[in-house]
């Protein structure tokens, strides 16, 4: 029966998906999570499947590749590749399809690469599995592939292990492995989500270049509308397991018909849209049922003249010990002579790529890690010399919100108990008063008081982040350090949480130290911006000055790398060098050169050349 079903059918499309429906077995009942999805991918075409978490986009790609667990999943419909229905193929035939005709790259390359084997051996193995060639030929072809994906000194890095590569370089290795057997179709499932913006730009350019050279079709899975605009010829929009709209990417962006499509696009921050504005701007609130949105209001000017937080020459270095006797061999210069002020009612954003020192700066201010030198004043009081009791009192004034709200909440505590805990620990009131405070805070962050009895797993990611904000507010702080606090959230939820933070800033006169790598969000929420590179602030100034008149080469590079959610601007040349952020590791006796800044405008400082 299977052989009759798998006779080739002539088609011009590389991939044709018809009525794809995927169900999971939950407590003995089949629950559909993807319903009746249909689309095609033509030769050398890029089709993007876009949607937020839970939309079914990744399940769709795994269903096409038949990578779901067979006994707990059921896939129906037709998936035609080269005239054969992949869903009807026996498993041994499907194994030949994977890697030979269809290849896949995933979001986190480190989990896709075996840490016990060199990257050269892993790519060579893929070549040997799918083609008849000698080991010597496989090695030569592996080096050619590594050169093709722009791995520097490819021949010398053949024998290195995955942990020796950065995230961007590991993703390049995964692309080389995927292209090893010259597949007709490359499925890329969120391949740039975990990467910094400049590295993301390099990977997108690489995929487009390889597509032009090899003629490979690409099915690109993402939640990032900027990436969609930059790379996709056609787009499929998914919402709650259903395909709500599909068409040419330009039509989706400019003439989207479905309310969810319009809501999704309205929530996307567009770099450059703040030009001419002096103060932060809320995101529009969009009704996903109608697609209608309100006109966002610019926030009022609440910035106080007196700083609430003063940081001067903050320095943090980490010792690296190695060798048989654990000898001190080098130091990571994570934060080097960082200085800035933060005023009540103000948002100062610290931006930069992974490893630049922005999160370490936030933790050093809180004394979650101890800096080697510098000064941190909170309301005029020095923090770095405080004993444990006084430090505990200081932390009432400075609170922190982290990236992953689920990891920040105890799964065994109700959210009411989690919010009340710091209030009671600091003896700010009794249990009855704490209950009233919790109810008030839940309402303040857009939830309801009766949610206090629930547990963290009963909330969505956006709701959990609201709970973390409520807990931070329990101590009535003056400053909140928000460390990548919205980066893990879907675009529409991110917009809601940012609006909440701006509203709270207005009503409570909060100061935010907003740590982020998302330049488009930073432009929207900031009064001032400080750009960090290799542990140092290289540029700081009013948001409008830094974004509209960037002076430091690294600031220009960061801004140029941001994908713009406008398909009409796709052909604009990206001015991003094909390199990665350098290592802040230095010899033990290394002494950094002294830093000085030149003022290029009112309050706009740029690091002078050294």
Number of C-alpha atoms within 10 A of each C-alpha: 6 9 9 8 14 17 11 13 12 9 14 12 17 21 26 20 20 16 15 19 21 25 18 20 13 10 7 8 9 14 14 16 17 28 19 16 20 18 19 17 22 17 15 19 22 24 27 30 27 28 27 20 16 14 21 23 29 21 19 23 20 16 23 22 20 19 11 17 11 10 8 12 17 17 19 16 18 19 23 23 23 17 18 20 20 23 20 19 16 12 12 8 11 17 13 13 18 19 24 22 18 24 23 24 21 20 18 19 21 17 9 13 20 14 12 10 13 19 27 24 18 20 26 25 18 19 26 18 13 15 13 10 14 12 14 10 14 22 21 14 17 28 22 17 21 26 15 16 22 18 22 13 11 18 16 9 17 20 13 14 18 21 15 12 17 14 21 22 22 21 28 25 26 26 27 24 26 25 27 25 20 18 20 22 29 24 24 23 22 18 24 24 17 15 19 21 24 24 24 21 23 22 22 17 17 17 19 19 14 16 17 13 10 14 17 23 24 30 23 25 25 24 21 19 23 20 25 27 24 23 22 23 19 23 26 23 23 23 19 16 21 18 22 16 17 23 16 13 24 17 14 22 21 13 11 19 15 17 17 23 23 22 22 21 21 20 21 21 23 20 20 15 11 20 13 9 12 17 22 23 20 20 26 20 19 23 14 16 10 12 19 15 16 10 10 12 11 14 17 12 13 18 19 14 10 12 19 23 23 19 19 15 16 21 23 23 21 14 15 16 13 11 8 6 7 9 11 13 14 18 18 18 23 23 29 22 19 21 18 16 14 23 24 21 26 28 28 26 28 25 26 27 22 17 18 24 25 32 23 22 24 21 16 20 24 20 17 10 13 14 20 14 15 16 20 25 17 20 16 12 15 15 19 19 11 14 9 9 8 11 15 12 12 19 19 19 18 23 22 22 22 20 18 19 23 17 11 16 21 14 14 11 15 18 28 25 21 23 29 27 18 18 25 17 9 13 11 13 14 11 14 8 13 22 18 12 20 27 20 16 25 23 14 18 21 15 17 13 18 11 17 20 12 14 19 23 15 12 15 14 21 20 18 22 28 24 28 25 28 28 27 24 29 23 20 15 19 24 29 22 25 22 22 19 23 28 17 16 20 19 22 21 19 22 24 21 22 19 20 18 20 25 17 17 23 18 11 16 20 26 27 28 23 25 27 23 21 20 20 20 21 25 26 22 27 24 22 25 27 26 24 23 23 23 24 24 27 23 25 28 23 20 28 22 21 24 22 13 14 20 18 18 10 16 22 16 17 21 22 18 20 21 26 22 21 18 22 14 12 17 8 8 8 15 14 17 12 14 14 15 15 10 12 17 17 17 13 13 9 11 8 10 7 7 14 12 15 12 14 14 12 9 12 23 23 23 17 13 9 7
